[in-house]
């Protein structure tokens, strides 16, 4: 797996039956992915779990 890059912007738009997510990174790269509504629901659930859990001290 490649090294993590710093995220600077996220864009989301409908693309037919899918949702297109575009992730722009600090080094100028943009990665686009297509996701289903179910995948977006799962992503939202996971992010909410992370945001609602105690922060690590690392």
Secondary structure, DSSP 8 states (H G I E B T S, - for coil): ------EEEEEEEEETTEEEEEEEETTS-EEEEEE-HHHHHHHHHHHHHHHHS-----
